[in-house]
Amino acid sequence: MARLRRVSTVARILCIAAAALMAFGAVWLWRDPEQLAAYARSTIGVSAPVGPLSERGYWAALAIGLVPASLFIAAMLRLSSLFGRFGRGQVLEEENAQRLTRVGWLLTAMGVATPLTRAVQSVALTFDNPSGQKQLAITLDPGTFGVLAAGAALVAFGLVLKEAVRLADENQSFV
């Protein structure tokens, strides 16, 4: 039990740190115009000149960009809570299966939202550009597929854990 508690505590701290880093990164990115321009070129895929941004383009791109960031933060906080339950010895419980499945769905939603968000951000960041310099960029990267795969795996593990809990309860009732 002591080992489970240690591992769960470390995992919980790492999940909280990941959520905090995502929040910090989002704030840092949108405060620095040079970083925002680099992000637009490299991550979003905008090849047209970016900037100076209009107020509406800036706020639209920021608001849209918060969707996948918020999904990630929610997933990490839920995962942290799940590791908290593990650390308290609450392991083979249906509530954990439901929580794990929810984390999987949040990550899957993030994987779906990310390329859509980037496409809409490319429009928002360039819609005040002169004619011929407006852009819709569609980008897919291995990280997006990784998040989708991780989300799907966690959904599957959650469903397997739910079945394991059911079988354990059924076997316990025979004893």
C-alpha positions as CSV (number, residue, x, y, z in Angstrom):
1,M,0.0,0.0,0.0
2,A,2.9,2.4,0.7
3,R,4.3,1.9,-2.8
4,L,0.8,2.6,-4.3
5,R,0.5,5.7,-2.2
6,R,4.0,7.0,-3.3
7,V,3.4,6.3,-7.0
8,S,-0.1,7.9,-6.8
9,T,1.3,11.0,-5.1
10,V,4.0,11.4,-7.8
11,A,1.5,10.9,-10.6
12,R,-0.9,13.3,-9.0
13,I,1.8,16.0,-8.7
14,L,2.8,15.4,-12.3
15,C,-0.8,15.8,-13.5
16,I,-1.2,19.0,-11.5
17,A,2.1,20.3,-12.9
18,A,1.0,19.5,-16.5
19,A,-2.3,21.4,-16.0
20,A,-0.4,24.3,-14.5
21,L,2.1,24.3,-17.3
22,M,-0.6,24.3,-19.9
23,A,-2.3,27.3,-18.2
24,F,1.0,29.1,-17.9
25,G,1.9,28.4,-21.5
26,A,-1.4,29.7,-22.8
27,V,-0.9,33.0,-20.9
28,W,2.7,33.3,-21.9
29,L,2.0,32.6,-25.5
30,W,-0.7,35.2,-25.9
31,R,1.3,37.9,-24.0
32,D,4.3,37.9,-26.3
33,P,3.6,39.0,-29.9
34,E,6.8,37.4,-31.2
35,Q,5.9,34.0,-29.6
36,L,2.4,34.3,-31.0
37,A,3.7,35.0,-34.5
38,A,6.1,32.0,-34.2
39,Y,3.2,29.8,-33.0
40,A,1.1,30.9,-35.9
41,R,3.8,30.0,-38.4
42,S,4.9,26.7,-36.8
43,T,2.0,25.2,-35.0
44,I,-1.1,26.7,-36.7
45,G,0.6,26.6,-40.2
46,V,0.0,30.2,-41.2
47,S,2.4,31.2,-44.0
48,A,0.8,34.6,-44.6
49,P,2.3,37.5,-42.6
50,V,0.7,37.8,-39.1
51,G,0.3,41.1,-37.5
52,P,-0.2,43.6,-36.3
53,L,-3.3,41.8,-35.0
54,S,-6.6,43.5,-34.7
55,E,-8.3,43.4,-31.4
56,R,-11.1,41.2,-32.7
57,G,-8.6,38.8,-34.4
58,Y,-6.5,38.5,-31.2
59,W,-9.4,37.9,-28.9
60,A,-11.1,35.4,-31.3
61,A,-7.9,33.4,-31.7
62,L,-7.3,33.5,-28.0
63,A,-10.8,32.4,-27.1
64,I,-10.7,29.6,-29.6
65,G,-7.3,28.4,-28.5
66,L,-8.5,28.1,-24.9
67,V,-10.8,25.2,-25.9
68,P,-8.2,22.4,-26.3
69,A,-6.1,23.9,-23.5
70,S,-9.1,23.8,-21.2
71,L,-9.9,20.2,-22.2
72,F,-6.3,19.2,-21.4
73,I,-6.4,21.0,-18.0
74,A,-9.7,19.3,-17.1
75,A,-8.3,15.9,-18.1
76,M,-5.2,16.4,-16.0
77,L,-7.2,17.6,-13.0
78,R,-9.5,14.6,-13.3
79,L,-6.6,12.3,-13.6
80,S,-5.0,13.8,-10.6
81,S,-8.2,13.2,-8.6
82,L,-8.2,9.6,-9.8
83,F,-4.6,9.1,-8.6
84,G,-5.7,10.6,-5.3
85,R,-8.3,7.9,-5.0
86,F,-5.7,5.2,-5.8
87,G,-3.4,6.7,-3.1
88,R,-6.2,6.3,-0.6
89,G,-6.5,2.6,-1.5
90,Q,-9.7,3.1,-3.5
91,V,-8.6,1.0,-6.5
92,L,-11.0,-1.5,-7.9
93,E,-14.1,0.7,-7.8
94,E,-16.7,1.6,-10.5
95,E,-16.2,5.3,-9.8
96,N,-12.6,4.9,-10.9
97,A,-13.7,3.3,-14.1
98,Q,-16.1,6.2,-14.8
99,R,-13.4,8.7,-14.0
100,L,-10.9,7.0,-16.2
101,T,-13.4,6.9,-19.1
102,R,-14.1,10.6,-18.6
103,V,-10.4,11.4,-18.8
104,G,-10.2,9.4,-22.0
105,W,-13.2,11.3,-23.5
106,L,-11.6,14.7,-22.5
107,L,-8.4,13.7,-24.3
108,T,-10.2,12.5,-27.3
109,A,-12.2,15.7,-27.4
110,M,-8.9,17.6,-27.2
111,G,-7.5,15.6,-30.1
112,V,-10.5,16.4,-32.2
113,A,-10.7,20.0,-31.2
114,T,-7.0,20.8,-31.8
115,P,-6.9,20.7,-35.6
116,L,-10.3,22.4,-35.8
117,T,-9.1,25.1,-33.4
118,R,-5.9,25.7,-35.3
119,A,-7.8,26.1,-38.6
120,V,-10.2,28.6,-37.1
121,Q,-7.3,30.4,-35.4
122,S,-5.5,30.7,-38.8
123,V,-8.6,32.5,-40.1
124,A,-8.9,34.7,-37.0
125,L,-5.2,35.7,-37.1
126,T,-5.3,36.6,-40.8
127,F,-8.8,37.9,-41.4
128,D,-7.7,41.6,-41.1
129,N,-4.8,41.0,-43.5
130,P,-5.1,42.6,-47.0
131,S,-6.8,40.7,-49.7
132,G,-4.7,37.8,-50.9
133,Q,-3.0,37.4,-47.4
134,K,-5.9,35.8,-45.6
135,Q,-5.5,32.2,-44.9
136,L,-7.2,29.0,-43.7
137,A,-4.5,26.5,-42.6
138,I,-5.2,22.9,-41.9
139,T,-2.5,21.2,-39.9
140,L,-2.3,17.7,-38.5
141,D,0.7,16.6,-36.4
142,P,1.7,13.4,-34.6
143,G,0.9,14.9,-31.3
144,T,-2.8,15.2,-32.2
145,F,-2.8,11.5,-33.2
146,G,-1.0,10.7,-30.0
147,V,-3.7,12.5,-27.9
148,L,-6.4,10.7,-29.8
149,A,-4.8,7.3,-29.3
150,A,-4.2,8.1,-25.6
151,G,-7.8,9.2,-25.2
152,A,-9.1,6.1,-26.9
153,A,-6.9,3.8,-24.8
154,L,-8.1,5.4,-21.6
155,V,-11.7,5.1,-22.6
156,A,-11.1,1.4,-23.4
157,F,-9.2,0.9,-20.1
158,G,-12.1,2.6,-18.3
159,L,-14.5,0.2,-19.8
160,V,-12.3,-2.8,-19.0
161,L,-11.9,-1.6,-15.4
162,K,-15.7,-1.3,-15.2
163,E,-16.1,-4.9,-16.3
164,A,-13.3,-6.0,-13.9
165,V,-15.1,-4.3,-11.0
166,R,-18.4,-6.0,-12.0
167,L,-16.7,-9.4,-12.2
168,A,-14.9,-8.9,-8.8
169,D,-18.2,-7.9,-7.2
170,E,-19.9,-11.0,-8.8
171,N,-17.1,-13.3,-7.6
172,Q,-17.3,-11.8,-4.1
173,S,-21.0,-12.5,-3.9
174,F,-20.3,-16.2,-4.5
175,V,-17.8,-16.4,-1.6
